[in-house]
Amino acid sequence: MIDPVLPALACPHCDGPLTRTDGTLGCPQGHRFDLARQGYVSLLGRRSRTDTGDSAEMVTARDAFLAAGHYRPTADAVTALCPADAQVLLEVGAGTGWYLAAVLAARPGAVGIALDASVRAARRAASASPAIGSVVADAWSRLPVADGAVDVALSIFAPRDAAELSRVLRPDGRLIVVTPAPAHLAELIGPLGMLTVDAGKDAKLAASLAGEFVADGSTDVRSPLRLDRDDLRRLVLMGPSARHVDRESLDRTLAAGPDVTVATLAVTVSRWRRR
């Protein structure tokens, strides 16, 4: 599964090109990286961190929630903003690879790199699409991707390093970012103890990208979500709220609530071009 994206990858230690020999990737300087039997490869640099990666519980919850299609309007908006001629895509903080797989399904012949710090997420992403190469890497270190190798980079509810994304994009490449709006899941934040959305998130995004990117269009996605108790539990446990929420308290709250809860999906999908 790594072969389709191998020309776009680079050694995390020396930036050299990578080739595959049986179950190993290697560069001319002699650095070697074993391909996991699940189909992903770990390309962590010396200063890379993985302690912020999603846990097995978070990955399982996200996989089930996204598979139910609740966030399909977001994936459709990302796909619509992705240039039709894009051939090599990169998603940082790709998680299970669900969004990247959705975009690739509408781009026959295109390939994608799913990059995430979580080994557990990388295992899922490796099976999300035959067009995906799954890589364990730290988005805040130098990306194991060659200069100018990517047509489109995706950052969907994930942190991003503007300079690194600019480096790996072609001169005419595009960055697509998904950020939650203040109304996103607002009905659930108080009752379920979820993290709030920063009202100034759009301004902070623009400021963080200003040195490398220029705005190139955006779409606001607003859609009602009908969620049963299992959906709600997965929603809480698949994101950053999972790191602090008390499971027993959450289950009591869900058991006392209605069978179906209506909440709001509210995100902004923005596209950016390199300066």
C-alpha positions as a Markdown table, in Angstrom:
| # | Residue | x | y | z |
|---|---|---|---|---|
| 1 | Met | 0.0 | 0.0 | 0.0 |
| 2 | Ile | 3.0 | 2.3 | 0.4 |
| 3 | Asp | 4.2 | 1.9 | -3.1 |
| 4 | Pro | 1.8 | 4.4 | -4.8 |
| 5 | Val | 3.1 | 7.3 | -2.6 |
| 6 | Leu | 6.8 | 6.2 | -2.3 |
| 7 | Pro | 8.1 | 8.8 | -4.8 |
| 8 | Ala | 6.7 | 11.6 | -2.6 |
| 9 | Leu | 8.3 | 10.3 | 0.6 |
| 10 | Ala | 11.7 | 11.3 | 2.0 |
| 11 | Cys | 14.0 | 9.9 | 4.7 |
| 12 | Pro | 13.2 | 11.6 | 8.1 |
| 13 | His | 16.9 | 11.6 | 8.9 |
| 14 | Cys | 18.6 | 12.9 | 5.7 |
| 15 | Asp | 15.7 | 13.9 | 3.4 |
| 16 | Gly | 17.0 | 11.4 | 0.8 |
| 17 | Pro | 14.7 | 9.5 | -1.5 |
| 18 | Leu | 13.3 | 6.2 | -0.4 |
| 19 | Thr | 13.0 | 2.9 | -2.2 |
| 20 | Arg | 11.5 | -0.4 | -1.2 |
| 21 | Thr | 13.2 | -3.7 | -0.9 |
| 22 | Asp | 10.8 | -6.4 | 0.1 |
| 23 | Gly | 9.4 | -5.2 | 3.5 |
| 24 | Thr | 11.9 | -2.4 | 4.1 |
| 25 | Leu | 12.2 | 1.2 | 2.9 |
| 26 | Gly | 15.7 | 2.6 | 2.6 |
| 27 | Cys | 17.6 | 5.7 | 1.5 |
| 28 | Pro | 21.1 | 6.0 | -0.1 |
| 29 | Gln | 22.6 | 6.9 | 3.2 |
| 30 | Gly | 21.6 | 3.6 | 4.7 |
| 31 | His | 18.7 | 4.5 | 6.9 |
| 32 | Arg | 16.1 | 1.7 | 7.0 |
| 33 | Phe | 12.5 | 1.6 | 8.0 |
| 34 | Asp | 10.4 | -1.6 | 8.3 |
| 35 | Leu | 7.0 | -1.8 | 6.8 |
| 36 | Ala | 4.5 | -3.1 | 9.4 |
| 37 | Arg | 2.4 | -6.1 | 8.4 |
| 38 | Gln | -0.7 | -3.9 | 8.7 |
| 39 | Gly | 0.6 | -1.8 | 5.8 |
| 40 | Tyr | 1.9 | 1.4 | 7.4 |
| 41 | Val | 5.5 | 2.6 | 7.9 |
| 42 | Ser | 7.0 | 4.6 | 10.7 |
| 43 | Leu | 9.1 | 7.5 | 9.5 |
| 44 | Leu | 9.8 | 9.3 | 12.8 |
| 45 | Gly | 12.7 | 11.7 | 13.0 |
| 46 | Arg | 15.1 | 11.9 | 16.0 |
| 47 | Arg | 13.1 | 14.7 | 17.6 |
| 48 | Ser | 9.6 | 13.4 | 16.7 |
| 49 | Arg | 6.9 | 13.0 | 19.4 |
| 50 | Thr | 4.2 | 10.5 | 19.5 |
| 51 | Asp | 2.8 | 11.0 | 23.0 |
| 52 | Thr | 0.0 | 13.3 | 21.6 |
| 53 | Gly | -1.3 | 10.6 | 19.3 |
| 54 | Asp | -4.8 | 9.1 | 19.7 |
| 55 | Ser | -5.3 | 6.1 | 21.9 |
| 56 | Ala | -6.9 | 2.9 | 20.8 |
| 57 | Glu | -10.2 | 4.0 | 22.4 |
| 58 | Met | -10.2 | 7.3 | 20.5 |
| 59 | Val | -9.4 | 5.6 | 17.2 |
| 60 | Thr | -12.1 | 3.0 | 17.6 |
| 61 | Ala | -14.7 | 5.6 | 18.5 |
| 62 | Arg | -13.7 | 7.8 | 15.6 |
| 63 | Asp | -13.8 | 4.9 | 13.1 |
| 64 | Ala | -17.3 | 4.0 | 14.1 |
| 65 | Phe | -18.6 | 7.5 | 14.2 |
| 66 | Leu | -17.3 | 8.6 | 10.8 |
| 67 | Ala | -18.3 | 5.3 | 9.2 |
| 68 | Ala | -21.9 | 6.2 | 10.2 |
| 69 | Gly | -21.7 | 9.2 | 7.8 |
| 70 | His | -22.5 | 11.9 | 10.3 |
| 71 | Tyr | -19.7 | 14.1 | 8.9 |
| 72 | Arg | -20.3 | 13.3 | 5.3 |
| 73 | Pro | -21.2 | 17.0 | 4.5 |
| 74 | Thr | -17.7 | 18.0 | 5.7 |
| 75 | Ala | -16.0 | 15.4 | 3.5 |
| 76 | Asp | -18.2 | 16.5 | 0.5 |
| 77 | Ala | -17.1 | 20.1 | 1.0 |
| 78 | Val | -13.5 | 19.2 | 1.2 |
| 79 | Thr | -13.8 | 17.2 | -2.0 |
| 80 | Ala | -15.5 | 20.1 | -3.8 |
| 81 | Leu | -12.7 | 22.5 | -2.9 |
| 82 | Cys | -10.0 | 20.0 | -3.9 |
| 83 | Pro | -8.7 | 20.8 | -7.5 |
| 84 | Ala | -9.9 | 18.2 | -9.9 |
| 85 | Asp | -6.4 | 17.6 | -11.4 |
| 86 | Ala | -4.7 | 16.9 | -8.0 |
| 87 | Gln | -2.8 | 13.6 | -8.2 |
| 88 | Val | -0.8 | 13.5 | -4.9 |
| 89 | Leu | -2.6 | 14.4 | -1.7 |
| 90 | Leu | -1.3 | 14.6 | 1.9 |
| 91 | Glu | -3.4 | 14.7 | 5.1 |
| 92 | Val | -1.6 | 15.7 | 8.3 |
| 93 | Gly | -3.3 | 14.4 | 11.5 |
| 94 | Ala | -5.2 | 12.0 | 9.2 |
| 95 | Gly | -6.4 | 9.7 | 12.0 |
| 96 | Thr | -8.2 | 6.8 | 10.4 |
| 97 | Gly | -7.9 | 8.2 | 6.9 |
| 98 | Trp | -11.6 | 8.5 | 6.4 |
| 99 | Tyr | -11.6 | 12.0 | 4.9 |
| 100 | Leu | -8.6 | 11.3 | 2.7 |
| 101 | Ala | -10.3 | 8.2 | 1.4 |
| 102 | Ala | -13.4 | 10.1 | 0.6 |
| 103 | Val | -11.5 | 12.7 | -1.4 |
| 104 | Leu | -9.5 | 10.0 | -3.3 |
| 105 | Ala | -12.7 | 8.2 | -4.1 |
| 106 | Ala | -13.7 | 11.2 | -6.3 |
| 107 | Arg | -10.2 | 11.4 | -7.8 |
| 108 | Pro | -9.6 | 8.2 | -9.8 |
| 109 | Gly | -5.9 | 7.7 | -10.2 |
| 110 | Ala | -4.9 | 10.0 | -7.4 |
| 111 | Val | -2.9 | 8.8 | -4.4 |
| 112 | Gly | -2.7 | 10.1 | -0.8 |
| 113 | Ile | -0.4 | 10.1 | 2.2 |
| 114 | Ala | -2.1 | 9.7 | 5.5 |
| 115 | Leu | 0.3 | 11.1 | 8.2 |
| 116 | Asp | -0.5 | 10.7 | 11.9 |
| 117 | Ala | 1.5 | 10.4 | 15.1 |
| 118 | Ser | -0.7 | 7.5 | 16.4 |
| 119 | Val | 0.4 | 4.0 | 15.4 |
| 120 | Arg | -3.2 | 2.9 | 16.1 |
| 121 | Ala | -4.6 | 5.4 | 13.7 |
| 122 | Ala | -2.0 | 4.5 | 11.1 |
| 123 | Arg | -3.1 | 0.9 | 11.2 |
| 124 | Arg | -6.7 | 2.0 | 10.3 |
| 125 | Ala | -5.6 | 4.5 | 7.7 |
| 126 | Ala | -3.6 | 1.8 | 5.9 |
| 127 | Ser | -6.8 | -0.1 | 5.1 |
| 128 | Ala | -9.0 | 3.0 | 4.4 |
| 129 | Ser | -8.2 | 3.0 | 0.7 |
| 130 | Pro | -5.8 | 1.1 | -1.7 |
| 131 | Ala | -4.7 | 4.6 | -2.9 |
| 132 | Ile | -3.5 | 5.6 | 0.6 |
| 133 | Gly | 0.0 | 5.2 | 2.0 |
| 134 | Ser | -0.1 | 5.4 | 5.8 |
| 135 | Val | 2.8 | 6.9 | 7.6 |
| 136 | Val | 3.5 | 7.4 | 11.3 |
| 137 | Ala | 5.2 | 10.8 | 11.7 |
| 138 | Asp | 5.1 | 13.9 | 13.8 |
| 139 | Ala | 3.3 | 16.9 | 12.2 |
| 140 | Trp | 5.4 | 19.3 | 14.3 |
| 141 | Ser | 8.7 | 18.0 | 13.1 |
| 142 | Arg | 10.1 | 18.0 | 9.6 |
| 143 | Leu | 7.6 | 16.0 | 7.5 |
| 144 | Pro | 9.1 | 12.9 | 5.8 |
| 145 | Val | 7.8 | 14.2 | 2.4 |
| 146 | Ala | 10.0 | 15.5 | -0.5 |
| 147 | Asp | 10.0 | 19.2 | -1.4 |
| 148 | Gly | 7.2 | 20.2 | -3.8 |
| 149 | Ala | 5.9 | 16.6 | -4.0 |
| 150 | Val | 2.3 | 17.3 | -3.1 |
| 151 | Asp | -0.6 | 18.8 | -5.0 |
| 152 | Val | -3.0 | 19.3 | -2.1 |
| 153 | Ala | -2.5 | 19.2 | 1.6 |
| 154 | Leu | -5.4 | 18.6 | 4.0 |
| 155 | Ser | -5.6 | 19.6 | 7.7 |
| 156 | Ile | -9.0 | 18.5 | 9.1 |
| 157 | Phe | -9.5 | 19.3 | 12.8 |
| 158 | Ala | -5.8 | 18.9 | 13.1 |
| 159 | Pro | -2.8 | 21.0 | 14.0 |
| 160 | Arg | -0.5 | 22.1 | 11.2 |
| 161 | Asp | 2.9 | 23.6 | 10.5 |
| 162 | Ala | 2.5 | 26.2 | 7.8 |
| 163 | Ala | 6.1 | 26.3 | 6.8 |
| 164 | Glu | 6.4 | 22.6 | 6.4 |
| 165 | Leu | 3.1 | 22.4 | 4.4 |
| 166 | Ser | 4.4 | 25.1 | 2.1 |
| 167 | Arg | 7.6 | 23.3 | 1.6 |
| 168 | Val | 6.0 | 20.0 | 0.5 |
| 169 | Leu | 3.5 | 21.6 | -1.8 |
| 170 | Arg | 4.1 | 22.3 | -5.4 |
| 171 | Pro | 4.3 | 26.1 | -6.3 |
| 172 | Asp | 0.7 | 26.0 | -7.4 |
| 173 | Gly | -0.5 | 23.6 | -4.7 |
| 174 | Arg | -3.4 | 24.1 | -2.3 |
| 175 | Leu | -3.9 | 23.7 | 1.4 |
| 176 | Ile | -7.4 | 22.8 | 2.6 |
| 177 | Val | -8.2 | 23.3 | 6.3 |
| 178 | Val | -11.3 | 22.4 | 8.3 |
| 179 | Thr | -12.0 | 24.2 | 11.5 |
| 180 | Pro | -15.0 | 24.1 | 13.8 |
| 181 | Ala | -17.3 | 27.2 | 14.0 |
| 182 | Pro | -18.5 | 28.5 | 17.4 |
| 183 | Ala | -21.9 | 26.8 | 16.8 |
| 184 | His | -20.3 | 23.4 | 16.2 |
| 185 | Leu | -21.9 | 20.8 | 18.6 |
| 186 | Ala | -22.9 | 23.7 | 20.8 |
| 187 | Glu | -25.9 | 21.8 | 22.2 |
| 188 | Leu | -23.6 | 19.1 | 23.5 |
| 189 | Ile | -20.7 | 21.0 | 25.1 |
| 190 | Gly | -22.3 | 21.8 | 28.4 |
| 191 | Pro | -24.3 | 18.5 | 29.0 |
| 192 | Leu | -21.5 | 16.2 | 27.9 |
| 193 | Gly | -18.5 | 18.2 | 29.2 |
| 194 | Met | -16.9 | 18.7 | 25.8 |
| 195 | Leu | -14.3 | 21.3 | 25.0 |
| 196 | Thr | -15.6 | 24.7 | 23.7 |
| 197 | Val | -14.7 | 26.2 | 20.4 |
| 198 | Asp | -12.6 | 29.3 | 20.4 |
| 199 | Ala | -14.7 | 32.2 | 19.0 |
| 200 | Gly | -11.5 | 33.6 | 17.4 |
| 201 | Lys | -10.4 | 30.4 | 15.7 |
| 202 | Asp | -10.8 | 31.8 | 12.1 |
| 203 | Ala | -8.6 | 34.8 | 12.9 |
| 204 | Lys | -6.0 | 32.6 | 14.6 |
| 205 | Leu | -5.9 | 30.3 | 11.6 |
| 206 | Ala | -5.4 | 33.2 | 9.2 |
| 207 | Ala | -2.6 | 34.6 | 11.3 |
| 208 | Ser | -0.9 | 31.2 | 11.6 |
| 209 | Leu | -0.9 | 30.8 | 7.8 |
| 210 | Ala | -0.2 | 34.4 | 6.8 |
| 211 | Gly | 3.5 | 34.1 | 6.3 |
| 212 | Glu | 3.1 | 31.2 | 3.8 |
| 213 | Phe | -0.4 | 31.2 | 2.4 |
| 214 | Val | -3.1 | 33.4 | 0.9 |
| 215 | Ala | -6.8 | 32.7 | 1.2 |
| 216 | Asp | -8.3 | 31.1 | -1.9 |
| 217 | Gly | -12.0 | 30.5 | -1.0 |
| 218 | Ser | -14.0 | 28.9 | 1.7 |
| 219 | Thr | -17.3 | 27.1 | 2.4 |
| 220 | Asp | -19.4 | 27.1 | 5.5 |
| 221 | Val | -21.0 | 23.7 | 6.3 |
| 222 | Arg | -24.1 | 23.7 | 8.5 |
| 223 | Ser | -26.1 | 20.5 | 9.0 |
| 224 | Pro | -28.3 | 19.0 | 11.7 |
| 225 | Leu | -27.0 | 15.8 | 13.3 |
| 226 | Arg | -29.4 | 13.2 | 14.8 |
| 227 | Leu | -27.4 | 11.2 | 17.3 |
| 228 | Asp | -28.3 | 8.3 | 19.4 |
| 229 | Arg | -26.6 | 7.5 | 22.7 |
| 230 | Asp | -23.9 | 5.3 | 21.1 |
| 231 | Asp | -23.2 | 8.1 | 18.6 |
| 232 | Leu | -22.9 | 10.6 | 21.4 |
| 233 | Arg | -20.5 | 8.5 | 23.4 |
| 234 | Arg | -18.3 | 7.9 | 20.3 |
| 235 | Leu | -18.4 | 11.6 | 19.5 |
| 236 | Val | -17.1 | 12.5 | 23.0 |
| 237 | Leu | -14.4 | 9.8 | 23.1 |
| 238 | Met | -13.0 | 10.3 | 19.6 |
| 239 | Gly | -11.7 | 13.8 | 20.2 |
| 240 | Pro | -9.6 | 15.8 | 22.7 |
| 241 | Ser | -12.5 | 15.7 | 25.2 |
| 242 | Ala | -11.7 | 12.1 | 25.7 |
| 243 | Arg | -8.5 | 13.0 | 27.6 |
| 244 | His | -10.4 | 14.6 | 30.5 |
| 245 | Val | -14.0 | 13.3 | 30.5 |
| 246 | Asp | -15.1 | 10.9 | 33.3 |
| 247 | Arg | -16.5 | 7.8 | 31.5 |
| 248 | Glu | -18.9 | 6.8 | 34.3 |
| 249 | Ser | -20.3 | 10.3 | 34.5 |
| 250 | Leu | -20.7 | 10.4 | 30.8 |
| 251 | Asp | -22.6 | 7.1 | 30.7 |
| 252 | Arg | -24.9 | 8.3 | 33.5 |
| 253 | Thr | -25.6 | 11.5 | 31.5 |
| 254 | Leu | -26.3 | 9.6 | 28.3 |
| 255 | Ala | -28.6 | 7.1 | 30.0 |
| 256 | Ala | -30.7 | 9.9 | 31.5 |
| 257 | Gly | -31.0 | 11.7 | 28.2 |
| 258 | Pro | -33.2 | 11.2 | 25.2 |
| 259 | Asp | -32.9 | 8.3 | 22.8 |
| 260 | Val | -32.0 | 10.7 | 20.0 |
| 261 | Thr | -30.3 | 14.1 | 20.4 |
| 262 | Val | -30.2 | 16.8 | 17.6 |
| 263 | Ala | -27.0 | 18.8 | 17.4 |
| 264 | Thr | -25.4 | 21.1 | 14.9 |
| 265 | Leu | -22.5 | 20.3 | 12.6 |
| 266 | Ala | -20.9 | 23.7 | 11.9 |
| 267 | Val | -17.5 | 23.9 | 10.3 |
| 268 | Thr | -15.6 | 26.1 | 7.9 |
| 269 | Val | -13.7 | 24.5 | 5.0 |
| 270 | Ser | -11.1 | 27.0 | 3.7 |
| 271 | Arg | -8.7 | 26.7 | 0.8 |
| 272 | Trp | -5.3 | 28.4 | 0.7 |
| 273 | Arg | -2.6 | 28.9 | -2.0 |
| 274 | Arg | 1.1 | 29.4 | -1.5 |
| 275 | Arg | 2.5 | 32.9 | -1.5 |
